[in-house]
Amino acid sequence: MGTRYTYIARHRARGAVRPVAIAIVAIVAALAASSWFLIVRPYRQQMQLDAGGAPSVPASGKAAPAEAAPANLQALDVNQLLNEASKALKAQRYLSPAGNNAFEFYLRVLAKQPDNPVATSALRETFPFAASDAEQAVNSRNFDEAQREIDLLAKADPANYTLTILRSKLDAQRKLANQQEQQAQDQQKAAQLAAQKAATEKQEAAKQAEQLQAQQALAAEQAKTRQQKPAEQPQQAAQPQAQAASADTAGAQDSSAVLLKAVQARYPTAALRTGQGGWVLVGFTVTTDGTTSNVHVIDAQPRHVFDRAATEAIDHYRFKPAMRDGNPVESTSQQKIEFSTGR
């Protein structure tokens, strides 16, 4: 009875082992297939690359120094061109320099043998890496070189959609560069106009300061002359001398209005933008408190361009009022204000 149970137990154990064995076999088969795709196949592709074929993965590491291009490309046969193309691939010279890169060598091979499998396969498999180089040329704004590389890619695969993307990026970068250049020119022009305006304002302020200084010097000289006249006259009787002194004192108390504060006229924006200049002759009344009133345009060239700016400036002028018998009185005056961009 015990022997029978032992037999049954062994039989069941064997039945349980079979699924485990099947699973192990499946795992081994999967590992073998993976080894083929991950180890054996890449190794064969690398061997093909060393023999002059095309790489299936991008080369890593720093590119080797470029070799000199063959002296006479037209005289090279297919095998020599393939050899030069293989050297260019190993040095990662996909599209540059011009005349000494893998794509041009392979295209020359196809020109001699249109159905050459090595050149056809190499151009197809290296296209993504070459397109990356062309994109770098676009991003660095080396537009002429980028256009040359894109044209070279188009000779290898004119229907590749990557070319559409590269051309769009190149066009966008060119437009952006043009916009930035235009903005720089506009900023430079605005800076020049601002500098010219500042120079004009400085010259006008200096001119007005000179005029004010001249007016003050003239007034001081007139006052000094009036004060010296009594001493130059012959001495007479006491009463005539007193009368003359009184008259001289009254004369010294008579004077014209003197400009104390001038205001720079604001240059109209439209005229400044177009570089237009002109002048305005303004008439006005100096009141007894030194302010201006009745400000009006007498003449202007051109009319109605600088009138408002000139009258607004005169409105802010301040004077020492005219004096008569020692008392401030109103007086009329004129002022010509010139506008110039300095061009």
C-alpha positions as CSV (number, residue, x, y, z in Angstrom):
1,M,0.0,0.0,0.0
2,G,2.9,2.4,0.9
3,T,4.6,1.5,-2.4
4,R,1.5,2.5,-4.4
5,Y,1.3,5.9,-2.8
6,T,5.0,6.5,-3.4
7,Y,4.5,5.7,-7.2
8,I,1.5,8.1,-7.4
9,A,3.5,10.9,-5.7
10,R,6.4,10.5,-8.1
11,H,4.1,10.5,-11.1
12,R,2.5,13.8,-9.9
13,A,5.9,15.3,-9.3
14,R,7.0,14.5,-12.9
15,G,3.8,16.2,-14.2
16,A,4.6,19.3,-12.3
17,V,8.2,19.5,-13.6
18,R,7.1,19.6,-17.3
19,P,5.6,23.2,-17.3
20,V,8.7,24.5,-15.5
21,A,11.0,22.9,-18.2
22,I,8.9,24.5,-20.9
23,A,9.2,27.9,-19.3
24,I,13.0,27.5,-19.0
25,V,13.3,26.6,-22.7
26,A,11.2,29.6,-23.7
27,I,13.4,31.9,-21.6
28,V,16.6,30.5,-23.2
29,A,15.1,31.0,-26.6
30,A,14.3,34.6,-25.8
31,L,17.8,35.2,-24.5
32,A,19.2,33.8,-27.7
33,A,17.1,36.0,-29.9
34,S,18.0,39.1,-27.8
35,S,21.7,38.2,-28.1
36,W,21.3,38.1,-31.9
37,F,19.7,41.6,-32.1
38,L,21.7,43.2,-29.3
39,I,25.2,41.7,-29.8
40,V,25.7,39.7,-33.0
41,R,23.9,42.0,-35.4
42,P,25.5,45.2,-34.2
43,Y,28.9,43.5,-34.4
44,R,28.3,42.6,-38.0
45,Q,27.2,46.1,-38.8
46,Q,30.4,47.4,-37.2
47,M,32.4,45.1,-39.3
48,Q,30.5,46.4,-42.4
49,L,31.4,50.0,-41.4
50,D,35.1,49.1,-41.1
51,A,34.9,47.6,-44.6
52,G,33.5,50.9,-46.0
53,G,29.8,50.5,-45.3
54,A,27.4,52.9,-43.4
55,P,27.1,53.2,-39.6
56,S,23.8,52.2,-38.0
57,V,24.5,54.4,-34.9
58,P,26.1,57.8,-34.5
59,A,29.8,57.8,-33.7
60,S,30.7,59.0,-30.2
61,G,33.5,61.1,-28.9
62,K,35.3,64.1,-30.3
63,A,35.7,64.2,-34.0
64,A,39.2,63.6,-35.4
65,P,41.0,66.4,-37.3
66,A,39.8,66.7,-40.9
67,E,42.1,65.2,-43.5
68,A,42.9,67.1,-46.7
69,A,40.6,66.4,-49.6
70,P,42.0,64.3,-52.5
71,A,43.8,66.3,-55.1
72,N,41.8,65.1,-58.1
73,L,38.3,63.9,-57.1
74,Q,37.3,63.4,-60.7
75,A,40.0,60.8,-61.2
76,L,39.0,58.6,-58.2
77,D,37.3,55.3,-59.0
78,V,34.4,53.9,-57.0
79,N,36.5,52.0,-54.5
80,Q,38.6,55.0,-53.8
81,L,35.6,57.2,-53.3
82,L,34.1,54.6,-50.9
83,N,37.4,54.6,-49.0
84,E,37.3,58.4,-48.7
85,A,33.7,58.3,-47.6
86,S,34.5,55.8,-44.9
87,K,37.3,58.0,-43.6
88,A,34.9,61.0,-43.6
89,L,32.3,59.0,-41.6
90,K,34.8,57.9,-39.0
91,A,35.8,61.6,-38.6
92,Q,32.1,62.6,-38.5
93,R,32.5,64.7,-41.6
94,Y,29.0,64.1,-42.8
95,L,28.4,67.3,-44.7
96,S,31.4,69.5,-44.1
97,P,33.9,70.7,-45.1
98,A,32.7,71.4,-48.6
99,G,34.4,68.9,-51.0
100,N,35.7,66.7,-48.3
101,N,32.7,65.0,-46.6
102,A,31.0,61.6,-46.7
103,F,27.8,62.8,-48.5
104,E,29.6,64.3,-51.4
105,F,31.8,61.2,-51.7
106,Y,28.8,58.8,-51.7
107,L,26.9,61.0,-54.2
108,R,30.0,60.8,-56.5
109,V,29.8,57.0,-56.2
110,L,26.2,57.1,-57.2
111,A,27.0,59.3,-60.1
112,K,29.3,56.6,-61.3
113,Q,27.2,53.6,-60.2
114,P,23.6,54.6,-59.5
115,D,22.8,51.3,-57.9
116,N,25.8,51.0,-55.6
117,P,24.3,49.4,-52.5
118,V,27.0,50.7,-50.1
119,A,26.5,54.3,-51.0
120,T,22.7,54.0,-51.1
121,S,22.6,52.4,-47.7
122,A,25.2,54.8,-46.2
123,L,23.3,57.9,-47.3
124,R,20.0,56.5,-45.9
125,E,21.4,55.5,-42.5
126,T,23.6,58.6,-42.0
127,F,20.9,61.1,-43.1
128,P,19.6,61.7,-39.5
129,F,23.2,62.5,-38.2
130,A,23.9,64.8,-41.2
131,A,20.6,66.5,-40.7
132,S,21.6,67.2,-37.1
133,D,24.8,68.9,-38.3
134,A,22.7,71.0,-40.7
135,E,20.4,72.0,-37.8
136,Q,23.4,73.1,-35.8
137,A,24.5,75.3,-38.7
138,V,21.0,76.9,-38.7
139,N,21.0,77.5,-35.0
140,S,24.4,79.1,-35.1
141,R,23.1,81.4,-37.9
142,N,25.7,80.3,-40.3
143,F,23.1,80.7,-43.1
144,D,25.3,80.2,-46.1
145,E,26.8,77.0,-44.7
146,A,23.3,75.8,-43.5
147,Q,21.8,76.3,-47.0
148,R,24.7,74.4,-48.6
149,E,24.2,71.4,-46.3
150,I,20.5,71.4,-46.7
151,D,20.9,71.4,-50.5
152,L,23.4,68.5,-50.1
153,L,20.9,66.5,-48.0
154,A,18.2,67.2,-50.7
155,K,20.5,65.6,-53.3
156,A,20.6,62.4,-51.2
157,D,16.9,62.2,-50.3
158,P,14.8,65.0,-51.8
159,A,11.5,63.6,-50.4
160,N,12.6,63.4,-46.8
161,Y,10.3,65.4,-44.5
162,T,13.3,66.5,-42.4
163,L,14.3,68.9,-45.2
164,T,11.0,70.7,-44.8
165,I,11.7,71.2,-41.1
166,L,15.2,72.4,-41.7
167,R,14.1,74.8,-44.4
168,S,11.5,76.2,-42.1
169,K,14.0,76.7,-39.3
170,L,16.5,78.4,-41.6
171,D,13.8,80.8,-42.9
172,A,12.7,81.6,-39.3
173,Q,16.3,82.2,-38.2
174,R,16.9,84.5,-41.2
175,K,13.8,86.5,-40.4
176,L,14.7,86.8,-36.8
177,A,18.2,87.9,-37.6
178,N,16.8,90.6,-40.0
179,Q,14.4,91.8,-37.3
180,Q,17.1,92.1,-34.8
181,E,19.3,93.9,-37.2
182,Q,16.5,96.3,-38.0
183,Q,15.9,96.9,-34.3
184,A,19.5,97.6,-33.8
185,Q,19.5,100.1,-36.6
186,D,16.4,101.8,-35.2
187,Q,17.9,102.0,-31.8
188,Q,21.1,103.5,-33.2
189,K,19.1,106.1,-35.2
190,A,17.0,107.0,-32.1
191,A,20.2,107.4,-30.1
192,Q,21.6,109.7,-32.8
193,L,18.4,111.8,-32.8
194,A,18.5,112.0,-29.0
195,A,22.1,113.1,-29.1
196,Q,21.4,115.7,-31.8
197,K,18.4,117.0,-29.7
198,A,20.6,117.2,-26.6
199,A,23.3,119.1,-28.5
200,T,20.7,121.5,-30.0
201,E,19.2,122.1,-26.6
202,K,22.6,122.7,-25.1
203,Q,23.5,125.2,-27.9
204,E,20.2,127.0,-27.5
205,A,20.6,127.2,-23.7
206,A,24.1,128.6,-24.1
207,K,22.8,131.1,-26.7
208,Q,20.1,132.3,-24.4
209,A,22.5,132.5,-21.4
210,E,24.8,134.7,-23.5
211,Q,21.8,136.9,-24.5
212,L,20.8,137.2,-20.8
213,Q,24.4,138.0,-19.8
214,A,24.7,140.6,-22.5
215,Q,21.4,142.3,-21.5
216,Q,22.5,142.3,-17.9
217,A,25.9,143.8,-18.8
218,L,24.2,146.5,-20.9
219,A,21.8,147.4,-18.1
220,A,24.7,147.6,-15.6
221,E,26.7,149.8,-18.0
222,Q,23.7,152.1,-18.5
223,A,23.2,152.4,-14.8
224,K,26.9,153.2,-14.3
225,T,26.8,155.8,-17.0
226,R,23.8,157.5,-15.4
227,Q,25.5,157.5,-12.0
228,Q,28.7,159.1,-13.4
229,K,27.0,162.0,-15.2
230,P,26.4,164.2,-12.1
231,A,30.1,164.1,-11.2
232,E,31.1,165.3,-14.7
233,Q,28.9,168.4,-14.7
234,P,30.4,171.8,-13.6
235,Q,29.6,172.7,-10.0
236,Q,26.8,175.3,-9.8
237,A,24.7,176.8,-7.1
238,A,23.4,174.5,-4.4
239,Q,19.8,174.6,-5.7
240,P,20.7,173.7,-9.3
241,Q,23.0,170.9,-8.0
242,A,20.1,169.4,-6.0
243,Q,17.8,169.6,-9.0
244,A,20.4,167.8,-11.2
245,A,20.9,165.1,-8.6
246,S,17.2,164.6,-8.4
247,A,16.9,164.3,-12.1
248,D,19.8,161.9,-12.3
249,T,18.3,159.7,-9.6
250,A,15.0,159.6,-11.4
251,G,16.9,158.6,-14.6
252,A,18.7,155.8,-12.9
253,Q,15.3,154.5,-11.8
254,D,14.1,154.1,-15.4
255,S,15.1,150.8,-17.2
256,S,13.8,148.2,-19.7
257,A,12.6,144.7,-18.8
258,V,15.5,142.3,-18.2
259,L,15.2,138.5,-18.9
260,L,15.8,136.5,-15.7
261,K,14.7,133.0,-16.7
262,A,14.4,131.5,-20.1
263,V,12.8,128.1,-20.9
264,Q,13.9,125.8,-23.6
265,A,11.1,125.3,-26.2
266,R,9.9,121.7,-26.6
267,Y,10.7,120.4,-30.1
268,P,7.5,119.0,-31.7
269,T,7.8,115.2,-32.0
270,A,6.6,115.1,-35.6
271,A,9.1,117.8,-36.7
272,L,11.9,116.0,-34.8
273,R,11.1,112.7,-36.5
274,T,11.3,114.2,-40.0
275,G,14.2,116.5,-39.2
276,Q,12.2,119.7,-39.9
277,G,13.5,123.0,-38.6
278,G,12.2,126.6,-38.6
279,W,11.7,129.7,-36.4
280,V,8.9,131.7,-34.7
281,L,8.9,135.4,-33.8
282,V,6.8,135.8,-30.7
283,G,5.4,139.1,-29.3
284,F,4.4,139.5,-25.7
285,T,3.8,141.9,-22.8
286,V,6.0,141.8,-19.6
287,T,3.8,142.6,-16.7
288,T,4.7,144.5,-13.5
289,D,5.3,141.2,-11.7
290,G,7.8,139.9,-14.3
291,T,5.5,137.4,-16.0
292,T,4.4,137.4,-19.6
293,S,0.9,138.0,-21.0
294,N,-0.7,138.5,-24.4
295,V,1.7,136.0,-25.9
296,H,1.1,135.8,-29.7
297,V,2.9,134.8,-32.9
298,I,4.1,137.7,-35.1
299,D,5.7,135.6,-37.8
300,A,6.9,132.0,-38.3
301,Q,8.5,129.8,-40.9
302,P,6.9,127.4,-41.5
303,R,3.5,128.4,-40.2
304,H,1.7,126.4,-37.5
305,V,4.5,123.9,-36.9
306,F,6.4,125.4,-34.0
307,D,3.9,128.1,-33.0
308,R,2.6,126.3,-29.9
309,A,6.0,125.2,-28.7
310,A,7.3,128.7,-29.0
311,T,4.4,130.4,-27.2
312,E,4.4,127.8,-24.4
313,A,8.1,128.5,-23.8
314,I,7.5,132.3,-23.7
315,D,4.6,131.7,-21.2
316,H,7.2,130.4,-18.7
317,Y,9.8,133.3,-19.2
318,R,10.4,135.5,-16.2
319,F,11.7,139.1,-16.3
320,K,12.7,141.9,-14.1
321,P,9.9,144.4,-15.1
322,A,10.6,147.7,-16.8
323,M,11.0,150.6,-14.3
324,R,9.8,154.2,-14.7
325,D,10.4,156.7,-12.0
326,G,11.4,153.9,-9.7
327,N,8.1,152.0,-10.3
328,P,7.5,148.7,-12.3
329,V,5.5,149.2,-15.4
330,E,4.3,147.0,-18.2
331,S,6.3,146.8,-21.4
332,T,6.2,145.0,-24.8
333,S,8.9,142.8,-26.3
334,Q,9.6,140.3,-29.0
335,Q,11.6,137.0,-29.0
336,K,12.7,134.9,-32.0
337,I,13.0,131.2,-31.2
338,E,14.7,129.0,-33.7
339,F,14.2,125.2,-34.1
340,S,16.9,123.1,-35.6
341,T,17.8,119.4,-35.5
342,G,21.4,120.1,-36.2
343,R,21.5,117.9,-39.4
